[in-house]
Amino acid sequence: MSLAFVAVIAGLALLVWSADRFVEGAAATAGHLGMPALLIGMVVVGFGTSAPEMVVSGFAAAQGNPGLALGNAYGSNITNIALILGITALLSPIAVHSRLLRRELPLLALITALAVYQLWDGELSRLDAWGLLAVFALVMGWTIVQGMRGRGDALGGEMEQELERHPLPLGRALWLLALGLVVLLASSRLLVWGAVEIAHGFGVSDLVIGLTIVAIGTSLPELASSIAAVRKGEHDLALGNVIGSNLFNTLAVVGIAGAIQPIAIAPEVLSRDIPVMVLLTLSLFVFGYGWRRQGRINRVEGVVLIGSYLAYIGYLFVTVSSAGSV
């Protein structure tokens, strides 16, 4: 058991480090290839910060632990909104200037509704999974078109400033991209092995481990990048990290895992975890869209989000303890 804990800690540390190198290298490489800064911020960074969830969930599904894959994806969505945006808004209220992010907020709500609809029969089949991946392809196509057209958007300006602050030669960018990917793959396998061993040792399901330890760990890149962004006044970049990551998680991460192996949905996922994810997604839509004013997540709303996360984790452990195992 002690070796499993060491594997999880080492896996998480290497996962965060490798994801940061991967995103840095990918963004710089895309810049050298002439990709618009807005498109880098919407697609490359979103893909990079979700890479840990994708790889971890893919390995988990391939090794016969689909609950860990599902828990990682939906747990990361919950963590991204409630904990990461909550902490970020507490440090500095998040003002939403980007028109494209305001368009992505209702899109995220609709995709979350699609996820609920697919899971309602108690199973994520391969057909469901391929449906998610097809929607993901359409969303990526729409995002690329928007990224090519919206050159004056605030998010693109913030991404351009970020690239100018940390210029990288093409050779170093490619090296960081390759190194980050290799370490990401290795650390993900290590993390999955340790998480499964801990789940078996404590007699809890891999779903619970995925919703908690693994979800928090794979969301750390979003936390680091969001805090760094708001400290520089790049509020749209901070929010864009979370929106993009949740879109990737709901469509690509769950889609890849389900395509590898169909996932039986435990009843508590529908009664406990999905409602929390839906409510948090709707709250993000209400806070961030702004309606007739500028979208903004203030410190009070940040405290509410953090409190919601702590209440969810507390309720999760109470239900697990009372049931003996989940």
C-alpha positions as CSV (number, residue, x, y, z in Angstrom):
1,M,0.0,0.0,0.0
2,S,2.8,2.4,0.8
3,L,4.3,1.9,-2.6
4,A,0.9,2.8,-4.1
5,F,0.9,6.1,-2.2
6,V,4.4,6.8,-3.4
7,A,3.3,6.0,-7.0
8,V,0.3,8.4,-6.8
9,I,2.4,11.3,-5.3
10,A,5.2,10.8,-7.8
11,G,2.7,10.3,-10.6
12,L,0.8,13.5,-9.8
13,A,4.0,15.6,-9.4
14,L,5.4,14.3,-12.8
15,L,1.9,14.8,-14.4
16,V,1.7,18.5,-13.4
17,W,5.4,19.1,-14.5
18,S,5.0,17.3,-17.8
19,A,1.6,18.9,-18.6
20,D,3.2,22.4,-18.1
21,R,6.1,21.5,-20.4
22,F,3.7,20.0,-23.0
23,V,1.5,23.1,-23.0
24,E,4.5,25.5,-23.2
25,G,6.1,23.6,-26.0
26,A,2.8,23.1,-27.9
27,A,1.9,26.8,-27.7
28,A,5.3,28.0,-28.8
29,T,5.4,25.5,-31.7
30,A,2.0,26.6,-32.9
31,G,3.2,30.2,-32.8
32,H,6.2,29.3,-34.9
33,L,3.9,27.6,-37.4
34,G,1.9,30.8,-37.8
35,M,-1.2,29.8,-35.9
36,P,-3.2,32.9,-34.6
37,A,-2.8,33.6,-30.9
38,L,-6.6,33.3,-30.4
39,L,-6.6,29.8,-31.9
40,I,-3.6,28.8,-29.7
41,G,-5.5,30.0,-26.6
42,M,-8.7,28.2,-27.6
43,V,-7.5,24.9,-29.0
44,V,-3.8,24.3,-28.2
45,V,-3.9,25.4,-24.5
46,G,-7.3,23.7,-24.0
47,F,-6.0,20.5,-25.4
48,G,-2.8,20.7,-23.4
49,T,-4.4,21.4,-20.1
50,S,-6.8,18.5,-20.7
51,A,-4.0,16.1,-21.8
52,P,-3.6,14.6,-18.3
53,E,-7.3,13.7,-18.1
54,M,-7.2,12.2,-21.6
55,V,-4.2,10.0,-21.0
56,V,-5.2,9.0,-17.4
57,S,-8.7,8.1,-18.5
58,G,-7.5,6.3,-21.6
59,F,-5.1,4.1,-19.6
60,A,-7.8,3.5,-16.9
61,A,-10.4,2.3,-19.5
62,A,-7.8,0.2,-21.3
63,Q,-6.8,-1.5,-18.0
64,G,-10.4,-2.3,-17.1
65,N,-11.1,0.5,-14.7
66,P,-13.8,2.6,-16.5
67,G,-15.1,4.0,-13.2
68,L,-11.7,5.7,-12.7
69,A,-11.9,7.1,-16.2
70,L,-15.4,8.5,-15.7
71,G,-14.7,9.8,-12.2
72,N,-11.6,11.6,-13.5
73,A,-13.5,13.4,-16.2
74,Y,-16.5,14.5,-14.3
75,G,-14.5,15.0,-11.1
76,S,-12.2,17.3,-13.0
77,N,-15.2,19.3,-14.3
78,I,-16.4,19.8,-10.8
79,T,-12.9,20.7,-9.5
80,N,-12.3,23.1,-12.4
81,I,-15.4,25.2,-11.7
82,A,-15.8,25.0,-8.0
83,L,-12.3,24.8,-6.7
84,I,-10.1,26.3,-9.4
85,L,-12.3,29.2,-10.4
86,G,-13.3,29.7,-6.8
87,I,-9.7,30.1,-5.7
88,T,-8.8,32.2,-8.7
89,A,-11.8,34.5,-8.1
90,L,-10.9,34.8,-4.5
91,L,-7.4,36.0,-5.4
92,S,-8.7,38.4,-8.1
93,P,-12.3,38.8,-9.4
94,I,-12.5,37.4,-12.9
95,A,-13.9,39.8,-15.5
96,V,-15.1,38.3,-18.8
97,H,-14.2,40.5,-21.9
98,S,-14.0,37.9,-24.6
99,R,-17.0,37.6,-26.9
100,L,-16.0,34.0,-27.8
101,L,-15.9,32.9,-24.2
102,R,-19.5,34.2,-23.8
103,R,-20.5,32.0,-26.8
104,E,-18.7,29.0,-25.3
105,L,-20.6,29.2,-21.9
106,P,-24.0,28.2,-23.3
107,L,-22.2,25.7,-25.5
108,L,-20.7,24.0,-22.4
109,A,-24.2,24.0,-20.8
110,L,-25.7,22.3,-23.8
111,I,-22.9,19.7,-24.0
112,T,-23.4,19.0,-20.3
113,A,-27.1,18.4,-21.0
114,L,-26.1,15.9,-23.8
115,A,-23.9,14.0,-21.3
116,V,-26.8,13.7,-18.8
117,Y,-29.1,12.5,-21.6
118,Q,-26.6,9.8,-22.6
119,L,-26.0,8.5,-19.1
120,W,-29.6,8.4,-18.1
121,D,-30.1,4.8,-19.2
122,G,-27.3,3.7,-16.9
123,E,-24.6,3.0,-19.5
124,L,-22.2,4.8,-21.8
125,S,-22.1,2.6,-24.8
126,R,-19.5,2.7,-27.6
127,L,-22.2,4.3,-29.8
128,D,-22.6,7.0,-27.1
129,A,-18.9,7.5,-26.9
130,W,-18.5,7.8,-30.7
131,G,-21.3,10.3,-30.6
132,L,-19.4,12.4,-28.1
133,L,-16.3,12.2,-30.2
134,A,-18.3,13.3,-33.3
135,V,-19.7,16.3,-31.4
136,F,-16.1,17.0,-30.2
137,A,-15.0,17.1,-33.8
138,L,-17.8,19.6,-34.7
139,V,-17.0,21.8,-31.7
140,M,-13.3,21.8,-32.7
141,G,-14.3,22.8,-36.2
142,W,-16.5,25.6,-35.0
143,T,-13.7,26.7,-32.6
144,I,-11.1,26.8,-35.3
145,V,-13.4,28.9,-37.5
146,Q,-14.1,31.3,-34.6
147,G,-10.4,31.5,-33.8
148,M,-9.5,32.4,-37.4
149,R,-12.2,35.1,-37.6
150,G,-12.1,36.7,-34.1
151,R,-8.7,38.3,-34.4
152,G,-9.7,41.3,-32.3
153,D,-11.0,39.3,-29.4
154,A,-9.7,39.9,-25.9
155,L,-8.6,36.3,-25.4
156,G,-6.4,36.5,-28.4
157,G,-4.7,39.6,-27.2
158,E,-4.0,38.0,-23.8
159,M,-2.6,34.9,-25.4
160,E,-0.4,37.0,-27.7
161,Q,1.0,38.9,-24.7
162,E,1.7,35.5,-23.0
163,L,3.7,34.2,-26.0
164,E,5.7,37.4,-26.2
165,R,6.6,37.2,-22.6
166,H,8.1,33.7,-22.9
167,P,9.6,33.4,-26.4
168,L,11.0,30.0,-27.2
169,P,13.2,29.0,-30.2
170,L,11.5,26.3,-32.4
171,G,14.0,23.6,-31.4
172,R,13.5,24.1,-27.7
173,A,9.7,24.3,-28.2
174,L,9.8,20.9,-30.0
175,W,12.0,19.4,-27.3
176,L,9.6,20.5,-24.5
177,L,6.7,19.2,-26.5
178,A,8.2,15.8,-26.9
179,L,9.6,15.6,-23.4
180,G,6.3,16.6,-21.9
181,L,4.4,14.0,-23.9
182,V,6.7,11.2,-22.9
183,V,6.7,12.0,-19.2
184,L,3.0,12.6,-19.3
185,L,2.4,9.1,-20.7
186,A,4.7,7.5,-18.1
187,S,3.4,9.5,-15.1
188,S,-0.2,8.7,-16.1
189,R,0.4,5.0,-16.1
190,L,2.1,5.3,-12.7
191,L,-0.8,7.3,-11.3
192,V,-3.5,4.9,-12.6
193,W,-1.7,1.9,-11.1
194,G,-1.3,3.6,-7.7
195,A,-4.9,4.9,-7.6
196,V,-6.3,1.5,-8.4
197,E,-4.1,-0.2,-5.7
198,I,-5.3,2.4,-3.1
199,A,-8.9,1.9,-4.1
200,H,-8.6,-1.8,-3.7
201,G,-6.7,-1.5,-0.4
202,F,-9.3,0.8,1.2
203,G,-12.2,-1.1,-0.3
204,V,-13.7,1.9,-2.2
205,S,-14.5,2.0,-5.9
206,D,-12.1,3.4,-8.5
207,L,-14.9,5.9,-9.2
208,V,-14.4,7.6,-5.9
209,I,-10.7,7.7,-6.3
210,G,-11.2,9.2,-9.8
211,L,-13.6,11.9,-8.4
212,T,-11.2,13.0,-5.7
213,I,-7.5,12.3,-5.7
214,V,-7.1,11.8,-9.5
215,A,-9.5,14.6,-10.5
216,I,-7.7,17.1,-8.2
217,G,-4.3,15.9,-9.5
218,T,-5.1,16.2,-13.2
219,S,-6.7,19.6,-12.6
220,L,-3.6,21.1,-11.1
221,P,-2.3,22.4,-14.5
222,E,-5.5,24.4,-14.8
223,L,-5.1,25.8,-11.3
224,A,-1.5,26.8,-11.9
225,S,-2.3,28.4,-15.3
226,S,-5.4,30.2,-14.1
227,I,-3.7,31.7,-11.0
228,A,-0.8,32.8,-13.1
229,A,-3.1,34.4,-15.7
230,V,-5.2,36.5,-13.2
231,R,-2.0,37.7,-11.5
232,K,-1.1,39.2,-14.9
233,G,-4.6,40.6,-15.4
234,E,-5.3,38.0,-18.1
235,H,-8.8,37.1,-16.9
236,D,-10.2,35.7,-20.1
237,L,-7.2,33.3,-20.3
238,A,-8.0,32.0,-16.8
239,L,-11.7,31.4,-17.6
240,G,-10.8,30.1,-21.0
241,N,-8.6,27.4,-19.5
242,V,-11.5,26.1,-17.4
243,I,-14.2,26.3,-20.2
244,G,-11.9,24.6,-22.7
245,S,-10.8,21.9,-20.3
246,N,-14.4,21.1,-19.4
247,L,-15.4,20.9,-23.0
248,F,-12.5,18.5,-23.7
249,N,-13.3,16.4,-20.5
250,T,-17.0,16.0,-21.3
251,L,-16.6,15.2,-25.0
252,A,-13.1,13.9,-25.7
253,V,-12.0,12.3,-22.3
254,V,-15.3,10.5,-21.7
255,G,-15.6,9.7,-25.4
256,I,-12.1,8.1,-25.6
257,A,-12.7,6.1,-22.5
258,G,-16.1,4.9,-23.6
259,A,-14.8,4.0,-27.1
260,I,-12.1,1.8,-25.5
261,Q,-14.6,0.1,-23.1
262,P,-18.3,0.7,-22.5
263,I,-19.0,2.1,-19.0
264,A,-21.7,1.0,-16.7
265,I,-23.0,4.1,-14.8
266,A,-23.4,3.5,-11.1
267,P,-26.7,4.9,-9.6
268,E,-24.9,7.3,-7.3
269,V,-23.3,9.0,-10.4
270,L,-26.8,10.0,-11.6
271,S,-28.1,10.9,-8.1
272,R,-24.9,12.6,-6.6
273,D,-22.2,13.6,-9.1
274,I,-24.0,14.5,-12.2
275,P,-26.4,16.9,-10.5
276,V,-23.4,18.7,-8.8
277,M,-21.7,19.0,-12.2
278,V,-24.8,20.3,-13.8
279,L,-25.5,22.9,-11.1
280,L,-21.9,24.2,-11.2
281,T,-22.0,24.4,-15.0
282,L,-25.2,26.4,-14.8
283,S,-23.7,28.7,-12.1
284,L,-20.7,29.3,-14.3
285,F,-23.0,30.2,-17.2
286,V,-25.0,32.7,-15.0
287,F,-21.9,34.3,-13.4
288,G,-19.8,34.5,-16.6
289,Y,-22.3,35.4,-19.2
290,G,-23.3,38.7,-17.7
291,W,-26.6,39.1,-19.6
292,R,-26.9,42.9,-19.8
293,R,-23.7,43.6,-18.0
294,Q,-20.1,42.4,-18.3
295,G,-19.7,38.8,-17.1
296,R,-17.8,38.6,-13.8
297,I,-17.0,36.1,-11.1
298,N,-16.4,38.2,-7.9
299,R,-14.9,37.2,-4.6
300,V,-18.3,36.4,-3.0
301,E,-19.1,34.1,-5.8
302,G,-15.6,32.6,-5.5
303,V,-16.3,31.8,-1.8
304,V,-19.6,30.2,-2.8
305,L,-17.9,28.0,-5.4
306,I,-15.2,26.9,-2.9
307,G,-17.9,26.2,-0.3
308,S,-19.8,24.1,-2.8
309,Y,-16.8,22.1,-3.5
310,L,-16.0,21.4,0.1
311,A,-19.7,20.5,0.7
312,Y,-19.6,18.1,-2.2
313,I,-16.4,16.4,-1.1
314,G,-17.8,16.1,2.5
315,Y,-21.0,14.6,1.2
316,L,-19.0,12.2,-1.0
317,F,-17.0,10.9,1.9
318,V,-20.1,10.6,4.1
319,T,-21.9,8.6,1.6
320,V,-18.9,6.4,1.0
321,S,-18.4,5.8,4.7
322,S,-22.0,5.0,5.4
323,A,-22.2,2.6,2.5
324,G,-18.9,0.9,3.4
325,S,-17.9,1.2,-0.3
326,V,-19.1,2.8,-3.5
